[in-house]
Amino acid sequence: MTKVSPALAFARFGLGARLGDLDEVTDVWAALHDELQVENAGVLAARQLKDSAALYADVRQIQAERRQRNDAAANMAGPAKAAPDRRTTALATSLQREAQQRIRIVKQARIGFVERLVAFWTNHFAVESGANQLVKAMAGAFEREAIRPHVLGRFGDMALAATRHPAMLVYLNNAASVGPNSSQGLRNRRGLNENHARELMELHTLGVDGGYTQADVTALAKILTGWGIGANPDQPRRFGKFEFRDAAHEPGAQTVLGKNYGQDGIEQGKAVLADLATSSATATHIATKLARHFVADQPDPAFVQRLAAVFTETDGDLMALSMALIDDDAAWAAPPNKIRTPLEFIWSAIRALDLAPKPREITRILADLGQPLWDPPSPAGFKDDLASWLAPDAMTNRLDAAELMAVSAKGPEDPREFAEAILGDLLSSETATTISRAESRAQGLALMLMSPEFQRR
């Protein structure tokens, strides 16, 4: 294997070095492999965090109480006095607790490769918390329940978990999709919604060039009808959880990508999803995105092909794929031209400066930087190419954040010594000189955070 610096490993595949990390890590591959093989790596279990079913119930109760207040106000002669919405406040507190747990694990991560993978896959199966109150409430739980348990497991298992998660079913409207010829469709004249089926093919599996047609999208949408959420609060075991509703499921066989699926009920959807998850087009799509995210905006095609081959040969084993990524010389050969996304920048700054920020502060900063937590602009997720994050106003906002964080930094008084400990052999003489000439420690640390060596990976 090509010899690489620990500093590059922390930047390219991790969350950035903490003080002392570069001295302790001498065998880059061993450290990365060890992190992958930690039992339940990626899983986040916190008792104070509610599951998606509980959060779904909270939102439905908030909505019911709001309707009651509105009805009462409509029947009053004068204006109604708004009562404190305690459940809404509790929901906001839950979101801050979710953010707090992410800050905790970011600071504790040895290198942060697994957390980077979690972020990659959460963005791949993106849900937009700004879409509506239900998705906002469940976005953090979606990551915990659908992504983290499978981040080093089988891609097919993650795809199934993401597809049937309540947050995704609400976000992409599948919970409201009804088969036209189902008993519910014939009775209520409710229609088919193709959003989920389209994104499942275009974004989650095959890719935009994956060879599917509009007829395939329509057939898959029919197959996914009935995949919904238990909405009856009088049935607590099903309320807010995935539920297959046979009355909404389009009956009969469907053909997707030339293959006939005649299975009954939910098994029809599971069968087509399993085939999509192991398709050669999916292998290429995933390999390309993975190489683009970690290594280069235009990754070496041969490198992509090698990753795709591993995906195919292992039936989508994400542990094997992650190891193949870091074990390939091409993953290290590309110059550090990619820029850290706002999320990566903030996480790396927190680690480097040993900060203990309040979750509300971090969520506000991320929103200012254009990457609000769990709120991408579309089902395609946040972009991570250089051009998307290199706009002048984006750099100005990063400087504001850097100056704010630098004031609270723990560690050496000398900012140049600080930079040497964080950036190692990536630190150029020009940047070191600039930092040493800073008028204050805080200014020097802000310059370190804004340096090319810190910003790029």
Beta strands, then each sheet from edge to edge (+ up, - down):
strand 1: 227-229
strand 2: 242-244
strand 3: 254-256
strand 4: 259-261
sheet 1: 1+ 2-
sheet 2: 3+ 4-
end
